[in-house]
Structures are given as structure tokens and as C-alpha cells.
Amino acid sequence: MSLNLSKEEILSFFKNEEIFQSDRVYAGEEIGPVQPYTWEEVTTELDKTLPIQDLISLTFLMICNVNVEPQFKLCRILEVNNKNEIDNSLIQRKAGAIYLHYQSSVVNNNNLFQAQLIEGLYHINNFLALKTYFNISKEDERFLGENSVLNRSIVNLYKICNESVSSEREDIISRLGLPQPSVNLETTFLQYIYMLNISIDEFYDKLWIPETLKSYITEQENSNNIFESYSEASDYYPKGEGFVQIFNNEHFTCDRSAGDCKALDDRPGTSVDRDNLARVFSEHLNATVSVVNDSNLREMQETMKYVSSEINAAANKYQWLAVFVLSHGMKDTCNKDLVYTSDGRPIDRKSIIREFLNTKLENLKHKPKFFFFIACRTDEKEEPQVQDEIQADGPTNVPEILEVDHLICSSTVDSYTSFRCTYHGSFYVQILCDQLWKHGHEDDILSIMTKVNDKMPYKGRYPSMSEMSNNTLKKKFFFDTNGRPEAANSSSGLCLLTHH
């Protein structure tokens, strides 16, 4: 296949006689960018800023002619080159995909493109571009529902591409039976339609769709809100079994040859935290618990990759994931939030979180993920405090992770110390486990964590305040329990602090 587009191929994007229906020429209100932007500037800027995946999705969504070969070719060029610079014979220079669509509409004197682009930006959730260039908010529904200018079958096919997890996509592609399918699912659909010379509606009618996605699409077709995502179809995350991974570091060594190694004191009392967490999650909150003790940097990295892979493979079993890291921590001179492995080497919290996000756990897409860091967040210049049986976990800035359905919790706020009792464990874990025992059967996770914050001893000899941050949960999450545990206070085995 040639990696450039001819003038005829580009013009066919919006050639009036090839539009699906004669009334597909947009006859609605005049649409235009806000001052000082022009259409040429808007399309050029979108070409510069949109990722390749969004460009492929918009090309797919804006198909309005029977012959899909030009759009299939454009998507393949974007895939192969991995950059938005298209050789073409329409304007005699390389140009972006959105700009070529715009030029096709201008030459054909067809303003359907403008309405399609705006609706396409809705579908890919680029509300920043809509607000910046068109002063259109997410709540603006003038282009939705019965006013939609996009083909219904194409929109539903896009939803399948966008909402499916990797195992579902693999199943769909294998059933199509293409000898060399494209990398992207939208491009694969166009490849099949082009090779078999069938219409998009015919393809959609015969396509095998996983039952979960089929029911979602049916619900959306009957809904007024066509932009409600699969994961937003309910106000609550599904209940079910969870997986809890605990990294617990109590004993520390330091190999000075490593360069970034730091000599650290042991953390007596952390084994109590580990056991309390394992007990409350396994006995009361319906979770499989995995514990790794005293892992060095290499072991922790290997364990994270292994656990991530295993959970992804067993995605049908688990409805949520929680990761606990109990160790020393600090903030370095570059303002990075660090925790330490048992060999005294630092690891950025971002690195831990990213091992368990949707890019690594595609089959757990739309399922909540919780991260708990029990470690200090003070500057590296500060020395750990040790007083009586109370110790501090180090001398950390929660990472900005642009990901939905997750919550990051810390045992202390930025720049403060996390205290631990050598006999009963850390203040934070004692209070967290107590609140989970008492309220895990009745309250959602955010309500429980708010109670934890309220119980922390923020005044007195060892001032402590926990923190929830980077909350991108889109629904309420409740644990799947067997009801109220008997005598939660006494059976939990916790020795709680007295607030003074």
C-alpha cells in the first residue's frame, strides 16, 4: 500500500454524491471557531497536539462515504509512520489528517466536516479543545442525540474499540480471520470492510461483539446521554473479590558500591501493620492477599511486573486492586516522592503506581485501584526522629498520574513524618484497619478514608495527618463483605492510640 494520498482520495472524504444519504449534508446552525481562531488554524493546531490514536479515532468517526478505502489508507499511514505528516497530491506538501479533512470539505463546499469534527471531539473526550476553539462545554447537547451527524454504526463500532479490553479485542480480531490485521482495532475494521467490499452497516450487523459490550451499546442507544461511558453506566463499581499486594520492609542493608544506597535503621513494628492489613482484607473484605517482605530494588521491580501480569491474566476473578508499601521514605532534592527498598535504594512512587495502571492492566480497565504508602515524606536533609517506642519512617509529593479509577493514600501529608509504634505498628495502619473492621461492610471507600483522616492524631507529641490524593474514582466503591464482623473492636487485635 502506498504511503501517500492522492488528490482524488482526499476529495472523496466529503464528496457529496458519495455521502451515505443525501440529507447528510449538514443543515444545522452555522458552526465556527471562536475569535481569534480560524478553521485553518484550529485544524492545524489539532494536528500538532492530538496523539496518533485520537487522529485515527477521529478519521474513523468522520467517515461519511460508502467507499472506506481512503480512510483505511490514511489510518494505516498514521499507524506505520507514527507521525501526523501525510504525503499528498492535494496541497503539494505534507499535511496533518485533520487539515486534509478540512481541505476536502472546502473543495467540496460541504460543511458536514465542521459538525462531525465537533461531535468526534466529544466522543474522544477532548473537552479542552472544544472549550478552547469553540467555547463548547461538556454539557452542551446541541450536537447530540437526534442532532448527531455521525453514522450510528460507526459510533457503535468506535465504542467497541474504545471500551473493549485487550482480551476482548484479541477475540474480535481472531474471529475476523484477517491474515495480517492492522495494529489498531478501528483500522482493522476498515481493513475488513474494504477487503470484503461490504458496507459499514453490514459489517456492524454481522460483527461478533462480547456480551458485556453488546448490552452496554444497547443501553446507550436507548439513553439520552450518548456519551456516558461503559464504566459510568452505574453509580457504583461492581462488588467482588479483590487483590491486595503488600510490600513490607523491616530490615535494611546498604551496599555502598551501589552509589544511591542509603544507610537506614530497621523498622520494628511494621510486621504488626503487615499482619493487621492481611487479616482485615482476607477475613473481612473478600481479598486475596500477597505479602513480600524485605525486598531489594531488583526483587521489588520483578515482583511488581510478575504480579501485574498475573492479575491481568486473572482479571475475571478480581474486581479491584490495592497495593500497600510499608517502608522508609523521603523527598529528594528534585522533589521526587521516594520510598526505600530493603537494600537502602530509592524508588519513585510513580514507578510503583505505573506498574499497576491501565497500560499494564488492560483487562482491569474500569476497575478501581488503590495505592497506600506508609512512609515519611520529609526532605532528605532532615534526620529521622526516634523517641521512646515511637519512630519515624524516614526523613514525599504524590505523583501526578493521569489515569481514571484510582486513589492514592499516604500515611502523612507532604513534608511531614509518618510515625510508627514499635509494638503496635504505625499510627496510620492501626486507624485504617480499625475503620475497615468497623465500617468496611457499610461505607464506601472515600467515607472510610475520611474517617481515617479524622481519627489521626494531628495534635500533640506526634502530630500526624494522613492524606488522600489523585482521586480519580468515578463511582462509589463498596467492599464485598459478609456483613458486620462480630466484635470488630476486640477481634481485630489492634492496640489503638489514645488521642490527647
C-alpha positions as CSV (number, residue, x, y, z in Angstrom):
1,M,0.0,0.0,0.0
2,S,1.3,3.5,-1.0
3,L,2.1,5.7,2.0
4,N,0.7,8.9,0.3
5,L,-2.8,10.1,-0.5
6,S,-3.9,11.2,-4.0
7,K,-6.0,14.3,-4.6
8,E,-8.9,12.1,-5.5
9,E,-8.7,10.1,-2.3
10,I,-8.7,13.1,-0.1
11,L,-11.6,14.8,-2.0
12,S,-13.6,11.6,-1.6
13,F,-13.8,12.2,2.1
14,F,-16.6,14.7,1.6
15,K,-17.7,14.2,-2.0
16,N,-21.4,14.9,-1.9
17,E,-22.5,12.2,-4.3
18,E,-20.7,9.6,-2.2
19,I,-22.3,10.6,1.1
20,F,-24.3,7.8,2.8
21,Q,-27.6,9.7,2.5
22,S,-28.5,12.9,0.6
23,D,-29.5,14.6,3.8
24,R,-26.1,14.0,5.4
25,V,-25.0,17.4,4.2
26,Y,-25.2,19.3,7.4
27,A,-28.1,21.8,7.5
28,G,-27.9,22.9,11.2
29,E,-26.8,26.1,12.7
30,E,-23.6,27.7,11.5
31,I,-20.6,26.4,13.4
32,G,-17.3,28.3,13.7
33,P,-14.3,28.6,16.0
34,V,-14.2,31.5,18.5
35,Q,-12.1,34.5,17.8
36,P,-9.2,34.8,17.1
37,Y,-9.1,31.3,15.6
38,T,-9.9,30.4,12.0
39,W,-10.8,26.9,10.8
40,E,-7.4,26.6,9.2
41,E,-5.7,27.5,12.5
42,V,-7.9,25.1,14.5
43,T,-7.3,22.1,12.2
44,T,-3.5,22.8,12.1
45,E,-3.3,23.1,15.9
46,L,-5.3,19.8,16.4
47,D,-2.9,18.1,14.0
48,K,0.0,19.3,16.1
49,T,-1.4,18.3,19.5
50,L,-3.6,15.2,19.1
51,P,-1.9,11.8,19.7
52,I,-1.9,9.3,16.8
53,Q,-4.6,7.2,18.4
54,D,-7.0,10.2,18.6
55,L,-6.3,11.1,15.0
56,I,-7.2,7.5,13.9
57,S,-10.3,7.6,16.0
58,L,-11.5,10.9,14.5
59,T,-10.7,9.7,11.0
60,F,-12.8,6.6,11.8
61,L,-15.7,8.6,13.3
62,M,-15.9,11.1,10.5
63,I,-16.4,8.5,7.7
64,C,-19.5,9.5,5.7
65,N,-19.0,7.9,2.3
66,V,-19.6,4.3,1.1
67,N,-16.0,3.7,0.0
68,V,-13.8,3.4,3.1
69,E,-10.6,2.8,1.2
70,P,-9.2,6.3,1.6
71,Q,-9.8,6.4,5.3
72,F,-8.4,2.9,5.7
73,K,-5.3,4.1,3.9
74,L,-5.0,7.2,6.0
75,C,-5.3,5.2,9.2
76,R,-2.6,2.7,8.0
77,I,-0.3,5.6,7.1
78,L,-0.7,7.1,10.7
79,E,0.0,3.6,12.2
80,V,3.1,2.9,10.1
81,N,4.7,6.3,10.3
82,N,3.6,7.0,13.8
83,K,3.6,10.7,13.0
84,N,0.9,13.0,11.5
85,E,2.7,14.1,8.4
86,I,0.9,12.8,5.3
87,D,2.4,13.0,1.8
88,N,-0.4,14.0,-0.6
89,S,-1.1,15.5,-4.0
90,L,-3.9,17.9,-3.0
91,I,-1.8,20.7,-1.4
92,Q,1.6,19.6,-2.6
93,R,3.2,19.4,0.9
94,K,3.0,17.2,3.9
95,A,-0.1,17.9,6.0
96,G,-2.0,16.5,9.0
97,A,-5.0,14.3,8.9
98,I,-7.5,16.8,10.3
99,Y,-6.3,19.5,7.9
100,L,-6.7,17.2,4.9
101,H,-10.3,16.5,6.0
102,Y,-10.9,20.3,6.2
103,Q,-9.5,20.9,2.8
104,S,-11.7,18.1,1.3
105,S,-14.8,19.8,2.8
106,V,-13.7,23.2,1.5
107,V,-13.2,22.0,-2.1
108,N,-16.5,20.0,-2.0
109,N,-18.3,23.0,-0.4
110,N,-19.6,20.6,2.2
111,N,-19.9,21.9,5.8
112,L,-20.6,18.4,7.3
113,F,-16.9,18.2,8.4
114,Q,-17.3,21.0,10.9
115,A,-20.2,19.3,12.7
116,Q,-18.5,15.9,12.5
117,L,-15.3,17.2,14.0
118,I,-17.0,18.8,17.0
119,E,-19.1,15.6,17.7
120,G,-15.9,13.5,17.2
121,L,-14.1,15.6,19.8
122,Y,-17.0,14.9,22.2
123,H,-16.5,11.1,21.6
124,I,-12.8,11.1,22.3
125,N,-13.4,13.3,25.4
126,N,-11.3,16.2,24.2
127,F,-13.3,18.8,26.1
128,L,-10.3,21.1,26.3
129,A,-10.2,21.6,22.5
130,L,-14.0,22.0,22.4
131,K,-13.8,24.8,25.1
132,T,-10.7,26.5,23.6
133,Y,-11.6,26.6,20.0
134,F,-15.5,26.5,20.0
135,N,-16.5,27.6,23.5
136,I,-18.5,24.4,23.8
137,S,-18.8,22.7,27.2
138,K,-19.3,19.0,28.0
139,E,-22.9,19.8,29.0
140,D,-23.7,21.4,25.6
141,E,-26.0,18.9,23.8
142,R,-26.8,20.7,20.6
143,F,-24.9,18.2,18.5
144,L,-26.0,15.1,20.4
145,G,-28.9,12.5,20.2
146,E,-31.2,13.2,17.2
147,N,-28.9,16.1,16.1
148,S,-26.0,13.7,15.6
149,V,-24.2,13.9,12.3
150,L,-22.2,10.7,12.7
151,N,-23.2,7.4,11.3
152,R,-24.8,5.3,14.1
153,S,-23.0,2.1,13.1
154,I,-19.6,3.9,13.1
155,V,-20.3,5.4,16.5
156,N,-21.1,1.9,17.9
157,L,-18.0,0.4,16.3
158,Y,-15.9,3.1,17.9
159,K,-17.5,2.4,21.3
160,I,-16.4,-1.3,20.9
161,C,-12.9,-0.1,20.1
162,N,-12.7,2.3,23.0
163,E,-14.4,0.3,25.7
164,S,-13.1,-3.2,25.0
165,V,-10.1,-4.6,27.0
166,S,-7.2,-6.4,25.3
167,S,-8.6,-9.9,25.6
168,E,-11.9,-8.8,24.0
169,R,-10.0,-7.1,21.2
170,E,-7.9,-10.1,20.5
171,D,-11.0,-12.3,20.4
172,I,-12.8,-9.9,18.0
173,I,-9.7,-9.7,15.7
174,S,-9.3,-13.5,15.7
175,R,-12.9,-14.0,14.6
176,L,-12.5,-11.7,11.7
177,G,-9.8,-14.0,10.3
178,L,-7.7,-11.4,8.6
179,P,-4.2,-12.9,7.6
180,Q,-2.4,-9.6,8.6
181,P,-4.7,-7.5,10.7
182,S,-3.8,-3.9,11.5
183,V,-2.4,-2.8,14.8
184,N,-5.4,-0.6,15.7
185,L,-8.9,-2.1,16.0
186,E,-10.5,0.8,14.1
187,T,-8.1,0.3,11.3
188,T,-8.7,-3.5,11.4
189,F,-12.4,-2.9,11.0
190,L,-11.8,-0.7,7.9
191,Q,-9.4,-3.2,6.5
192,Y,-12.1,-5.9,6.7
193,I,-14.8,-3.7,5.2
194,Y,-12.5,-2.7,2.4
195,M,-11.3,-6.2,1.6
196,L,-14.7,-7.8,1.6
197,N,-16.3,-4.8,-0.1
198,I,-19.3,-4.6,2.2
199,S,-21.0,-1.6,3.8
200,I,-20.3,-0.4,7.3
201,D,-23.8,-1.2,8.4
202,E,-23.5,-4.7,7.0
203,F,-20.2,-5.1,8.9
204,Y,-21.7,-3.9,12.2
205,D,-24.7,-6.2,11.8
206,K,-22.5,-9.3,11.3
207,L,-19.7,-8.5,13.8
208,W,-19.3,-10.7,16.8
209,I,-19.5,-8.5,19.9
210,P,-18.8,-9.6,23.5
211,E,-22.0,-9.8,25.5
212,T,-20.9,-7.2,28.1
213,L,-20.2,-4.6,25.3
214,K,-23.4,-5.6,23.4
215,S,-25.6,-4.9,26.4
216,Y,-23.8,-1.6,27.0
217,I,-24.3,-0.4,23.4
218,T,-27.9,-1.4,23.6
219,E,-28.3,0.7,26.8
220,Q,-26.6,3.6,25.2
221,E,-28.8,3.5,22.1
222,N,-31.8,3.8,24.4
223,S,-30.2,6.5,26.5
224,N,-30.4,10.3,26.1
225,N,-26.8,10.6,27.1
226,I,-24.9,9.0,24.2
227,F,-21.5,10.0,25.8
228,E,-21.9,8.1,29.0
229,S,-19.0,5.7,29.0
230,Y,-19.2,1.9,29.7
231,S,-17.6,2.5,33.1
232,E,-20.2,5.1,34.0
233,A,-23.3,3.0,33.3
234,S,-23.8,2.7,37.1
235,D,-23.2,4.9,40.1
236,Y,-21.3,2.0,41.8
237,Y,-18.3,-0.1,40.9
238,P,-19.3,-3.8,40.8
239,K,-18.7,-5.6,44.1
240,G,-16.5,-8.7,44.2
241,E,-13.2,-10.2,45.2
242,G,-10.1,-8.0,45.3
243,F,-6.4,-8.5,45.2
244,V,-4.1,-6.9,47.8
245,Q,-0.3,-6.7,47.3
246,I,1.7,-5.7,50.4
247,F,5.4,-4.7,50.2
248,N,6.7,-4.7,53.8
249,N,10.3,-3.6,54.5
250,E,11.5,-4.1,58.1
251,H,15.3,-4.9,57.8
252,F,17.7,-2.8,55.8
253,T,21.2,-3.2,54.4
254,C,23.3,-0.9,52.4
255,D,25.9,-1.7,49.7
256,R,27.9,1.4,49.3
257,S,29.1,0.3,45.9
258,A,25.5,0.9,44.6
259,G,26.0,4.7,44.8
260,D,22.4,5.6,45.6
261,C,22.3,3.3,48.7
262,K,21.3,4.9,52.0
263,A,22.0,3.5,55.4
264,L,18.7,3.1,57.2
265,D,17.5,1.9,60.5
266,D,15.3,-1.2,60.8
267,R,11.5,-0.6,61.2
268,P,10.3,-2.6,64.2
269,G,6.6,-2.7,64.5
270,T,5.9,-2.9,60.7
271,S,5.3,-6.7,60.9
272,V,2.3,-5.8,63.1
273,D,1.0,-3.5,60.3
274,R,1.5,-6.2,57.7
275,D,-0.4,-8.8,59.8
276,N,-3.3,-6.4,60.6
277,L,-3.7,-5.5,56.9
278,A,-3.5,-9.1,55.7
279,R,-6.1,-10.1,58.3
280,V,-8.7,-7.4,57.7
281,F,-8.5,-7.8,53.9
282,S,-8.6,-11.6,53.8
283,E,-11.0,-12.2,56.6
284,H,-13.4,-9.3,56.3
285,L,-13.1,-7.6,52.8
286,N,-13.0,-10.6,50.5
287,A,-9.5,-10.2,49.1
288,T,-6.6,-12.4,48.1
289,V,-3.6,-11.1,49.9
290,S,0.0,-11.4,48.7
291,V,2.9,-10.3,51.0
292,V,6.5,-9.7,50.1
293,N,8.9,-9.0,52.9
294,D,12.3,-7.1,52.8
295,S,12.6,-7.0,49.0
296,N,15.6,-5.3,47.5
297,L,15.2,-3.0,44.4
298,R,15.6,-5.7,41.8
299,E,13.2,-8.1,43.7
300,M,10.6,-5.4,44.1
301,Q,10.7,-4.5,40.4
302,E,10.5,-8.1,39.3
303,T,7.6,-8.8,41.8
304,M,5.6,-5.8,40.5
305,K,5.9,-7.0,36.9
306,Y,5.0,-10.6,37.8
307,V,2.0,-9.6,40.0
308,S,0.8,-7.1,37.4
309,S,0.9,-9.8,34.7
310,E,-0.8,-12.4,36.9
311,I,-3.6,-10.1,37.9
312,N,-4.2,-9.0,34.3
313,A,-4.4,-12.7,33.3
314,A,-6.9,-13.3,36.1
315,A,-9.0,-10.2,35.5
316,N,-12.3,-12.0,35.5
317,K,-11.7,-13.1,39.1
318,Y,-10.8,-9.6,40.6
319,Q,-13.0,-6.5,40.8
320,W,-10.4,-4.2,42.4
321,L,-6.7,-3.9,43.4
322,A,-4.9,-2.5,46.4
323,V,-1.1,-2.0,46.7
324,F,0.5,-1.2,50.1
325,V,4.1,-0.1,50.5
326,L,5.4,0.0,54.1
327,S,8.9,1.3,54.3
328,H,11.2,4.3,54.8
329,G,10.6,7.3,52.6
330,M,11.6,10.9,51.9
331,K,11.5,13.7,49.3
332,D,14.7,14.2,47.4
333,T,16.3,17.5,46.2
334,C,14.4,17.1,42.9
335,N,11.1,17.0,44.8
336,K,10.5,13.3,43.9
337,D,8.5,11.2,46.3
338,L,10.7,8.2,47.2
339,V,10.3,5.0,49.2
340,Y,13.3,2.7,50.0
341,T,13.7,-1.0,49.3
342,S,15.5,-3.3,51.8
343,D,18.9,-2.7,50.2
344,G,18.6,1.1,51.0
345,R,17.9,2.1,47.4
346,P,15.2,4.6,46.5
347,I,12.3,4.0,44.1
348,D,10.0,6.8,42.9
349,R,6.3,6.3,43.9
350,K,5.4,7.0,40.2
351,S,7.3,3.8,39.2
352,I,5.3,1.7,41.6
353,I,2.0,3.2,40.6
354,R,2.6,2.9,36.9
355,E,3.2,-0.8,37.1
356,F,-0.4,-1.3,38.1
357,L,-2.2,1.2,35.9
358,N,-4.4,0.5,32.8
359,T,-1.4,0.4,30.4
360,K,-0.2,-2.7,32.3
361,L,-3.6,-4.0,33.4
362,E,-5.7,-3.5,30.4
363,N,-8.1,-6.3,31.5
364,L,-8.8,-4.4,34.7
365,K,-9.8,-1.3,32.8
366,H,-12.7,0.5,34.6
367,K,-11.9,-1.4,37.9
368,P,-10.7,0.7,40.9
369,K,-7.1,0.6,42.0
370,F,-5.9,1.9,45.4
371,F,-2.4,2.7,46.4
372,F,-1.3,3.2,50.1
373,F,2.1,4.5,51.1
374,I,3.1,4.2,54.7
375,A,6.4,6.2,54.7
376,C,7.8,9.6,55.6
377,R,7.6,12.5,53.2
378,T,10.1,14.9,54.7
379,D,13.2,16.4,53.0
380,E,16.3,14.2,52.7
381,K,18.2,16.8,54.8
382,E,16.0,16.0,57.8
383,E,17.1,13.2,60.2
384,P,14.6,10.6,61.3
385,Q,13.1,11.1,64.8
386,V,13.4,8.3,67.4
387,Q,11.8,8.9,70.7
388,D,10.7,6.2,73.2
389,E,8.9,3.4,71.4
390,I,7.7,5.8,68.6
391,Q,9.8,6.0,65.5
392,A,9.7,7.9,62.1
393,D,9.9,6.2,58.7
394,G,12.5,8.4,57.2
395,P,13.5,11.9,56.8
396,T,7.5,12.7,50.0
397,N,4.7,15.0,46.6
398,V,2.3,12.4,45.3
399,P,2.9,11.8,41.6
400,E,0.6,13.3,39.0
401,I,-0.8,10.2,37.3
402,L,-3.3,11.0,34.5
403,E,-5.4,7.9,35.0
404,V,-9.0,7.2,35.9
405,D,-10.4,4.8,38.6
406,H,-7.7,5.1,41.1
407,L,-6.9,6.6,44.5
408,I,-3.6,7.3,46.2
409,C,-3.4,7.4,50.0
410,S,-0.5,8.4,52.2
411,S,0.1,8.0,55.9
412,T,1.2,11.6,56.1
413,V,0.8,14.8,54.2
414,D,3.6,16.3,52.1
415,S,6.8,17.3,54.0
416,Y,5.7,15.5,57.2
417,T,6.8,12.5,59.2
418,S,5.0,9.1,59.4
419,F,5.1,7.8,63.0
420,R,5.2,4.1,64.0
421,C,4.9,2.4,67.3
422,T,7.5,-0.4,67.7
423,Y,4.9,-2.6,69.5
424,H,1.6,-1.8,67.8
425,G,2.6,-0.6,64.3
426,S,2.1,2.7,62.6
427,F,-0.5,5.2,63.7
428,Y,-2.0,5.2,60.2
429,V,-2.3,1.4,59.7
430,Q,-3.8,1.0,63.2
431,I,-6.5,3.5,62.5
432,L,-7.1,2.3,58.9
433,C,-7.6,-1.3,59.9
434,D,-9.8,-0.3,62.8
435,Q,-12.1,1.7,60.5
436,L,-12.1,-1.1,57.9
437,W,-13.2,-3.6,60.5
438,K,-15.9,-1.2,61.8
439,H,-17.2,0.3,58.6
440,G,-16.0,-1.9,55.7
441,H,-19.3,-3.6,55.5
442,E,-21.4,-0.4,55.3
443,D,-19.4,2.6,54.0
444,D,-17.8,3.4,50.6
445,I,-14.0,3.7,50.5
446,L,-13.9,7.5,50.5
447,S,-16.1,7.7,53.5
448,I,-13.9,5.2,55.3
449,M,-10.7,7.2,54.4
450,T,-12.3,10.4,55.6
451,K,-12.9,8.7,58.9
452,V,-9.3,7.7,59.0
453,N,-8.2,11.3,58.4
454,D,-10.5,12.4,61.2
455,K,-9.0,9.8,63.7
456,M,-5.4,10.7,63.0
457,P,-3.6,12.5,66.0
458,Y,-2.9,15.8,64.3
459,K,-2.0,17.5,67.6
460,G,0.2,16.5,70.5
461,R,3.6,15.0,70.8
462,Y,3.5,13.1,67.5
463,P,1.4,15.2,65.1
464,S,0.1,13.1,62.2
465,M,-2.3,13.7,59.3
466,S,-3.0,11.3,56.5
467,E,-3.9,12.2,53.0
468,M,-6.0,11.1,50.1
469,S,-4.8,12.5,46.7
470,N,-5.1,11.9,43.0
471,N,-8.7,10.7,43.5
472,T,-10.0,9.8,40.0
473,L,-12.6,7.3,41.1
474,K,-15.7,7.8,39.0
475,K,-18.2,5.9,41.2
476,K,-18.7,4.8,44.8
477,F,-16.8,1.7,45.8
478,F,-18.0,-0.7,48.5
479,F,-16.2,-3.8,49.6
480,D,-17.9,-7.2,49.2
481,T,-18.2,-8.4,52.8
482,N,-20.2,-10.9,54.7
483,G,-21.9,-8.2,56.8
484,R,-20.8,-6.7,60.1
485,P,-17.9,-8.6,61.7
486,E,-18.5,-9.9,65.2
487,A,-16.9,-7.8,67.9
488,A,-14.8,-5.9,65.4
489,N,-13.1,-3.8,68.1
490,S,-11.9,-6.7,70.2
491,S,-11.3,-9.3,67.5
492,S,-9.2,-7.1,65.3
493,G,-6.3,-7.4,67.6
494,L,-5.4,-3.7,67.3
495,C,-4.0,-1.6,70.1
496,L,-5.2,1.8,69.1
497,L,-3.7,5.2,70.2
498,T,-5.5,7.4,72.6
499,H,-6.0,10.9,71.2
500,H,-4.9,13.6,73.6
